Amino acid sequence: MRALVQRVSRASVTVDGEILGEIGRGVLVLVCAMQGDTTSEAEKLAAKLSRLRIFPDDDGKMNRSLLDTGGDALVVSQFTLAADTSRGNRPGFSASAPPELGNRLYEHFADHLASLGPPTERGKFGADMQVELVNDGPVTIWLDMPPA
């Protein structure tokens, strides 16, 4: 699985004018299930994210995790993270998991993350979503959890 993690002071996701998820300080996680991924990769990625030390300690160093800070998570499905731009100008997305599997792994990732402790909101898989955020830092981290 693949994720783009942004430390935020706030973020929200809206579908058809309705706010589906909204958080304060924490992380916005754009997540993509890839070909070959299983629930194992989803769980490993959630565990890694929950412990990722990207929040400042009292000295201003990035030494605190989402779990340490009690921060929130907003999880948004983003199949375009699988884009292959190596040929031509039109991205290919064949590396992403098929939609049914992608949805199942996205939901499993969000559920597992929530089970680890962080309050977790989410978008809607496959929907046309509008995502708003205030990137804090800015801090943006790319995470890959390749299939075993």
Protein Blocks (a to p, Z undefined) as FASTA:
>chain_A
ZZdddddfbdcddeehiafbdcdedddddddddehiafklmmmmmmmmmmoccbccfkop
afbcfklnopacdddddfklmpcckgojbdcfklpccfklmmmmmmmmmmmmmmnopacd
dddehiacddddddehiacdddddddZZ
